[in-house]
Amino acid sequence: MDERLERIGRLAAVARGLEREGAYNGAKLVRAALESELIRYAEAEAPSGGERAADAVSAIAAELGDTLPAALVPLIAGLAAPVRAGLTIPLADAPRCHLCRTCGAILLGDDVPVACPTCEALALSFREELPVWYLEPADRGAILAALAAGSRHVGDAIAGRSDEALARPPARGEWSARQTLEHLLFSEELFATRVERLLTEDEPDLAAAAVWSETPASDEGRATTGDPASTLAARVRALRSATVTRLDDLPEAAWGRGGSHPEWGRVTVLSQAAYFARHEASHLPQLVAAASGRLPGRRA
C-alpha cells in the first residue's frame, strides 16, 4: 500500500478512537492532520483535464462499484460524459447527499429519513456533503467584511505591475494575472446580477437569465474581453464596491431572500455572497503569484 494512504488510514482510525473515548479535542488535532494528508495526497494525485478526470470517474464506477452503495454507482458512472464534455452537472443528476457520521451510510435525495436505516442514528447526526466549500454556512458580518476587502486585495496584487507583465502566464498552461482577472470579472458580473434578481424577484430561477451566452448554467467562466489587466481590475473593483454598498444597506430579513439554482438547489442572498467571497479568496493567491511571474506557493 502507498505509505501516504497508510498514514491517512491510521490518522482516521486514531481520530475515531479518540472520539469514542470522549477525547474530542484530541480527535480534533488528529483530524486536522488527517485533512492535511488528504489535501496533499489529492493535490498530488488528482487527474488533470476533463479527459483524465472523466476516465478516472469511469474507472471508479467500474473497479469500485461492488464496494459502493448500489444507488450511487450509476450516478458516479453518469458523471463521465458531462465531465468529458465540460458541461455542468445539475442537481437533478447529482442529488443531495447526506452521510451518517455514525456508520458511514450514504443517503441520497431530498427525503432525509428521521434515522439512519443502517445503524438507527438520528438524522441530527447526518452531515450533508456540499458540492464545494464555498457553500458552507456563513456569518453575514464576516462575509460582508471579506467582500469589502476583496477589491483592495485585487488592487494590491497587481500594484506596480505593467499590463504587459500581467499578460504573461507564469508557466505553460497556467493563467496569467490578466486571465485570472477576466475570470474574477465574470464572477463579479454574475454576482451583481444574481444579487439584484434575488432582491427584486420572488424566488427567481437563476438559470433563466445568465450573464453569458452559449455556455452551460454554471458559476465558472471567464469574460473574454481582450482588455488589459489594469482595466479589468478597475471594473472588478467598481462592481464590487456597488454590490457591497447594496448589501450593506440590507435589512436582516433580505439576506434570506432566495431563488433556485440548477446546481446548488435553493440559494439565498447570504449563501451567494459567501459563495462569491470565498471563490475570490481561492483565486487571490493565484492572482498574486501570477502577477509576480510564479505559481502559488513557489516563492523565490
Phi, psi and omega in degrees: 000142174305129184296334176293318178294325178296318177299317180299315179297318180296316180297318179298317181293318180293318178300318179296318179298319178296321176300316181297329180274001181078011179272066191294321178292327174294317178299323179302314182294319180290323177296325177299317177297321178298313181297321178300315179296318180298315181297315182293320178295315181296319179298322182285327189252354184299135176295142183251126179095153183299320181297311181292322178296319179296318178297321180294321178296315179299321180294321178299313181298320184283317188271331183250003185306322182291341182261353182260157175304138186303322182289339183277330187300309180295331178292317178293317179300325181287352180284335188301314185297309179294326178295318180296324181273356181072029182263157176290144175257105184286163180300330180298331181262351179220078189296167177307147187223121176247147179241130175285119181293339184280311186241350179090005179298142179256129184240119186258145173101174182281336182275088182276125182292159180289341179211156179295129180291346181266309186244357177073011175296140182292156184300336178301337181271358181282153172239128177278132176275112182276152180298325181203152185294342177302338185266005179295154179308147187223153173269127185302313181298317181294320180291318179298320178295320179295320178296318181295324181280338187302314183294328177294320178297321178299314179297318180296325184297327185251002182303133177080003180256141178281157177299327179295317179294322182287347179270353181269125177291147181286341179199162180300130178084358180258152176289142168284171175299322180296318178293323176298320178293326175298320178295317179294326177294316176306312181295321182292321176295318179296316179300312181298317179295318183292319178300315182297319179294317180296328182275337185248345179245154178270114178047060182293152171274108189283356173274347188281337183222076179282159181264009174230172182230153174059031173225160179296157176288099181212163179265012177248142179169183180215134178278099183280093188257331187080357181287153175291162184300320182298322178291317179298315180298321179296322179292319178300314184292321180293316178298316181296319179300316180294320181292318179297319177299319179297315183287325184297334182267002186284139168291159185304319183297330184293335179294342179267358178297138188227177177201182182251139182239137185296335179260321189261350185084222180280132178235161179234172176304315181295315182294326177286322175299317178295317180304308186284330174295316181288323176301313178299316181301325181288337181263346182298318176300323177297317180294313180301313182293315181297323178296335178264004178076031182217176176265154180305135177083355181251081181269149181291000000 
